[in-house]
Every structure is written in structure tokens, then in C-alpha cells.
């Protein structure tokens, strides 16, 4: 029981943190738990998806408040870089959030969605589709379903 809680809690925390700027890979944790076979694949996919989406919501929230700091000298992102990212997001629209699972570009994309005031409902819906899809494909490959 305690081992199950630790495994599922560890998966949730890893998936949550992996959606932020921290360099973590929730896919490896999920694959390991799937191979171990001691947990329901559906439950593991759900836990990973919820954790990863909530981490992206934190990015969205950071994006909502980030604009007030863009001209500060200490701010790590140059105003021009933020403008470039915003222009690209506007070009492709909210559906670019389907790439929120992609390493390197996914996390900044979720921040920019917050900067540009993407409504939370559409943000969560699209990001959930993207991240759940990634975990479903990973589970299918790991369990040799496809």
C-alpha cells in the first residue's frame, strides 16, 4: 500500500515537475512503472497526465504575470525574445498547444499561452489532449500493444 502510494506519488511529482523548466523525464518513470506491471496502466496514464497538465497550468499562470517584468534588467528573457514567441503563437494559434508535450519548445509554449491570455478552459483542454496522447502512445509502445 505504502509502496503504491510512493510509486504513484513519485510519478505525479515527476510529471508535474517535468512540465516546468526543470529537466526531468516523466516518460522514463511511467515506462518503468508500466514494465513493473504492478499498477493499472490506465491509472498510471491518468496520474501522469494530471500531474503534467497541472505543471503546465503553473507555466500558464507564470505567463499571466510575467509581462510586468519583461523590461527589468534582471529578467532572464529579453523583450525581443518574448515578442518573437508571442508572434509565433499568434500565427499558429491555440492549436500550437498540441505541441506542449515536445521537449524544449513545449514548456515555453505554455508560458507564452499565459502571456497572451489564452483562456484557461481551452488551454487545459488542448494541453490535456496533447499530453494524454503522448502518454497513451508511450504506454502502447512500452506494453507492445502497437
N, C-alpha and C positions, 0 to 999 in steps of 0.2 A: 504494500500500500504506500509506504513512505518512498520506496523506490520509484513507483509510478508517478507520484507527485513530483519528485525531483526530476525525473525524465521529462515529464510534460511541462513543468515549470521552467526547466532549462531550455527546452525547445521554444517556449513562448518568449522568454527573455532574449534568447539569441535572435529569434526572428524580429522581435521588436527593435533591438539594438542594430541589427543588420540594415534596417530601413533608415537609419540615421547615418551620420557621417562616419560612424565607427566602421573599421574594416573587418567585418565579420561575415561569415558564410553560413547562413541558416540551412542551406541546402545539404551541407555535409552532415549536420546534426539530424535533419529529417531522414536522410538516406540511411544513416547509421541506425536510427530507431526502427525504420521500416525493415531493414535487414535482420535486426534482432528478433523481429516478429512477436514481441510481447505486448504490443499495443495495436489497437484498431487503426488501420491505415486512414480511414475516414476521420477518426478523431484527431490523429496526428496532423493531417492536412488542414483540418479546421483550426487547430491550435496555432499552427504555423501561419496560416492566413490571417487570423485575427491579430496575432502579435505583429506581423509585418505591416498590416494595414494601419494599426494603431501607431506604429512608429512613423509611418508616412503622414499620418494626421499631425503628429508632433512637428514634422517638417513643414506642413501646410500652415500650422499655427505660427511657427517661426517666420515663415514668409510673410504672414499677415503683419507682423510687427517690424520686419527688417528694413522696410523702406525709410523709416525715420533715421536710420543710422548710416545710410548709403554715402553721405558726404563727410562722415567723420574720418579723420586721418587714421585712426586705429582699426577701422573696419577692414576686414581681410579681402573683401571682394570690391574691386574697382567699379565705380558707377557705370563705366562703359561696358564692362562685362555683364553687369546686371541688365543694362538696356539691351544688349545683344541677345541675352537669354529670353528676355521678355518679347522681343521682336520675333524670335523663332517660335515661341509658344503661341503668340497671336497668329502667326502664319498657319500653323498646323492645328491650332485649337485644342479643345479639351481632350480630343481623341488621342493626342500625343501622350496622354497619361497611360495609354495601353503599353507604353514603353517604360513605365515606372519600375518594372522588375529588372531592367537591364543594368548590369554593373556600370559604374562610373557616371552614366547620364541619368539614371532613374531617380536618385536622391535629389540632385539639384532641380530636376524637373518638378518634383513635388513641392520644393520650396518656391519655385517660380510660380506655380499654380496658386500658392497662397499670396504671393506678392501681387499677382494680377486679380486677386479676389474671386477665384473660381469658387462657385457655390459649394459648400461642404457636401451637400447631398450628391451632386454629380461627381465631385472628386472621389468620395468614398465608393460610389457605385463603380466607376471606371477602374479605380485602383484595385478594388476587390476582384473584379473580373481578371485583371492582368496578373495579380499575384496568386490568386487561386489557380488560374490556368497554368502558371509556371509550376506550382507545387503538384498539381494533378499530373502533368507530364512527367515531372521528376519521379513521382511515385510509380507511375505506369512503367517507366524505363527501369527503375530500381527493382520492381517486383516482376519484371519481364512479362508484363501484361500486353505490351505492344511490341 
